[in-house]
Amino acid sequence: MRNILIIGAGKSASYLIKYFLDKAKAEDLHITIGDINIKNARKLIGNHDHANVIPLDVFDKESRSNAIKVADIVVSMLPARLHIEVAKDCVTHSTHMVTASYVSPEMQALDSSAKNKNLVFMNEIGVDPGIDHMSAMQVIDDIRDKGGEIILFESFTGGLVAPESDNNLWNYKFTWNPRNVVVAGQGGAAKFLQEGTYKYIPYHRLFRRTEFLDVEGYGRFEAYANRDSLKYQSAYGLNSAKTLYRGTMRRVGFSRAWQMFVLLGMTDDSYTIDDSENMSYRDFINAFLPYSPTDSVELKFRHQLKIDQDDIVWDKLEELDVFNPKKMVGLVKATPAEILQKILMDSWTLDENDKDMIVMYHKFGYALNGEKRQIDSTMVAIGEDQTYTAMSKTVGLPVAIATLAILNGKIKTPGVQIPIAKEVYEPILKELKEFGIEFQEKEVPYLGYNPLNV
């Protein structure tokens, strides 16, 4: 029997675990789930006789090492910063490893050790990063096989609320880590390549420089630039491309409204606010506005940001109940970003019957036989419920399929890697189609890079 150790049984683990349980008998698998809180893991495995749950504190070196020692492969679903100690134990005990997280410098430093022991350390095999890599490389390789040259590549992903659950003015709810939404775009200017020229968008302008995207059957979206669109230029073999742009998708109008919080400084996570535990939501908003002995907080806000009273942006703000003097922050020494997150969670937490949605959109501009052409490729996944979400599906299934492929010797190349090789992406994308994760491709006129407002 082959032993799979899953470390971490959070929201993204439901489809992952179900996949292994469904395959356990036929593939001779035993699945051990280790988590500091075993309640959710027990619920997910039920009484399955090929699975068990163990309490596991990843900071407890001995118990962590002992659990990894008896595994044939480890799936780490921990926060990204915690993967490295697991990875080091995997090297020590000659155990393969799979994660959905970005390759950190510390993880990359283990490449030689993994290769020396013939171990596969597969990273970035979730949705973004993950499905974006694989679906992009499949089209890019196909264009190259035909003799084409990539001159433009744009890629966008959004974790959103499904249309049937979209019932607020922001057209948005938290479907993943709320903190990542609040602090998105910080830490330096967004960088991308446009028609051979490097372009930069500073954080305070990021949400006002958007591109519109239409997805058939789902309407119009907008996208703002990711921090570093050139990160995968070399890995994808796009060093001769003239345009490279990666972005995050939202419904149209979200970014203009979000810009209010950015301009006032409410997304800042670099300092704490004194006496924050005794602040009301209204006090928090007022803390960022000029003093006036006569003007209300609402009037000062509108004046500061030049918002007309009949502007939809104002309606969106009021919907969040941010001017309520009775709702309390209740967080000690909190940063502005932490307080804003708490306020938003009141309105943007998914209800029990809500469903989430993942949307992905690629644009491939290429030259073939002296002619410029373009392929647009889109994928939409809708969640089933609050356990089997679209996010857990698009993160967990690629991880699970890759894990089993490594165990079965179908993915053999050792070392620290991401899923950009044909031996990895072809079978995974093929199997994902069985679960409804499939891209729709269409040839469109080549327009080059011409987003609105950029």
MODAKA-V455659 format. One record per backbone hydrogen bond with DSSP energy under -1.0 kcal/mol. CO is the residue of the C=O (numbers start at 1). NH is the residue of the N-H. If there is no record, write none. Layout:
CO,NH  CO,NH
This chain:
2,30  3,72  3,73  4,32  5,75  6,34  7,77  10,13  13,17  14,18  15,19  16,20  17,21  18,22  19,23  20,24  23,27  24,29  28,2  30,4  31,52  32,6  33,54  34,8  35,56  38,42  39,43  40,44  41,45  42,46  45,48  48,51  50,31  52,33  54,35  57,60  59,61  60,64  61,65  62,66  63,67  64,68  65,69  68,71  72,96  73,5  74,98  75,7  79,82  80,83  83,87  84,88  85,89  86,90  87,91  88,92  89,93  90,95  91,94  96,74  97,122  98,76  99,125  101,124  104,108  105,109  107,110  108,111  110,114  111,115  112,116  113,117  114,119  115,118  119,415  120,97  121,417  122,99  126,131  127,132  129,126  130,134  131,135  132,136  133,137  134,138  135,139  136,140  137,141  138,142  139,143  140,144  141,145  142,146  143,148  144,147  149,367  151,242  151,243  152,365  153,245  154,363  155,247  156,361  157,249  158,359  160,357  162,165  163,166  165,167  168,171  178,182  179,183  183,186  190,201  191,229  192,199  193,244  194,197  197,194  199,192  201,190  202,205  205,208  206,209  211,223  213,221  215,218  215,219  219,215  221,213  222,250  223,211  224,248  227,191  230,233  232,236  233,238  234,237  238,241  242,196  243,153  244,193  245,155  246,226  247,157  248,224  250,222  251,254  253,257  254,258  255,259  257,260  258,262  259,263  260,264  261,266  265,268  268,337  273,276  275,278  276,279  279,329  280,284  281,285  282,286  283,287  285,288  286,289  296,300  297,301  298,302  299,303  300,304  301,305  302,307  308,311  311,314  311,315  312,316  313,317  314,318  315,319  318,321  321,324  324,282  327,281  334,273  335,339  336,340  337,341  338,342  339,343  340,344  341,345  344,348  348,174  351,354  355,162  356,383  357,160  358,381  359,158  360,379  361,156  362,377  363,154  364,375  365,151  365,152  366,373  367,149  368,371  371,368  373,366  374,444  375,364  376,442  377,362  378,440  379,360  381,358  387,389  388,384  388,385  389,393  390,394  391,395  392,396  393,397  395,399  396,400  397,401  398,402  399,403  400,404  401,405  402,406  403,407  404,408  405,410  405,411  406,409  415,121  417,123  418,420  421,424  421,425  422,426  424,428  425,429  426,430  427,431  428,432  429,433  431,434  432,435  432,437  433,436  436,438  440,378  442,376  451,454
